[in-house]
């Protein structure tokens, strides 16, 4: 998404895998069920499953459906971009709020994947 924080994407997956592995191993769990919902924690869960070598199941709840506002199809990226457009003076505060409000219309995993 163009920020300095995105350079930590791979490290965050490693930390997630380490965290899942630590809890499962420390608690002596016999198996593992994960319910990830993002492109960061999904690989982290899979990495932990491989390391633990225990019966494991990953349940993915599905991606959030796109939203719609004034004829435009919106997703989470639209919400992020609307802030930049607002700061640049290209859209009003009301438009930005409308985009943000309609970008994620319901339940589901990260729509930016």
N, C-alpha and C positions, 0 to 999 in steps of 0.2 A: 504494500500500500504506500510505498515511497517514504517511509519514515526510518530514522535510525534504529528504532526498536525492532524493525523487521530483520535486522542483522543477527538477532538473537533467536531466530526461529528454530534452527537446528539444536541449539543448546537447550531451549525450552522443552523440546521433545525428549531429550536425554534426561532432563530433570523429572519430567512426568514419568518416564519409564522407571527411573530410579525410585521415585516415590511409590509407585504402584508395587514394584518389586519389594521394596522395604516393608511395606505394610503386610503384604501377603506372606512373605517369608517370616517376618517377626511374629505374626499371629498364628503361624503353622496352618494356614488355610489349605484345604485339600484340593480346592478348585477355585476358579476365578470367573466372574461375570462382570464385564465392563459395559458401560453405556456412554460412550464418548459422543461429542457433538461438534467437533471442530477439526480443522486440518492440522492442528497442533497436538491435541490429545489423542486423536485416533491412532496415529503412528506410535505415539508413546505407549498406549495400551498394548498394541500389537508387539512392540519391542519387549515389553515386560512379560507378555505371555510366552514369547520365545525363550526368554532367559529363564523363566521359572520352570518350564517343562512340566506343567500341570494341566489337567483338563481345563480348558478355557473356552469361553463364549463371549463374542463381542456383539452387542445389539446396537444397531444404528437406527435411530428413530426417524431418519429422513430429513431432507433439507427443507428449510422454510420456503414457502411459496412466495413468489414476488408480489409486491404490492402495486397498486395502480393509483395514480392521482393526475387529474387533468389530462387523461389520455396517454400518459407516460408509464412505462413499466419500471418499477423501482426495486432496488435491493439495498443491502446494507452499505454497499459501496456508494450508492446514490446519496445516502445520508452523509457519509464522510465528505463526498465531493461538494455537497450543498454548503458546507461550512466554508470551504475555500471560495466558492462562488459568492457567498454572502460577504466575506471579508474583502473580496475584490470589487464589491459593489455591483455585481451582475444580477443579483436577485435580492428581493426584500426579505425582511425578517419573517413576515407572514408566509412567504413562499418557502423559506428554509424550514420553518416549523411544520408546514404541510408535508414537505418531502420527508422529513424525519418521522413524522407521525404515521405516514403511510408506507414507509420502506419495509417494515417488518410487521405484517398484518396478523401473524399468529404464531403458533408453536412450530418448532423445528430447529434443526441444527443450522449452523452458520451459513448464511446465504451468500457469503463472499467467496466461497470455495470454488 
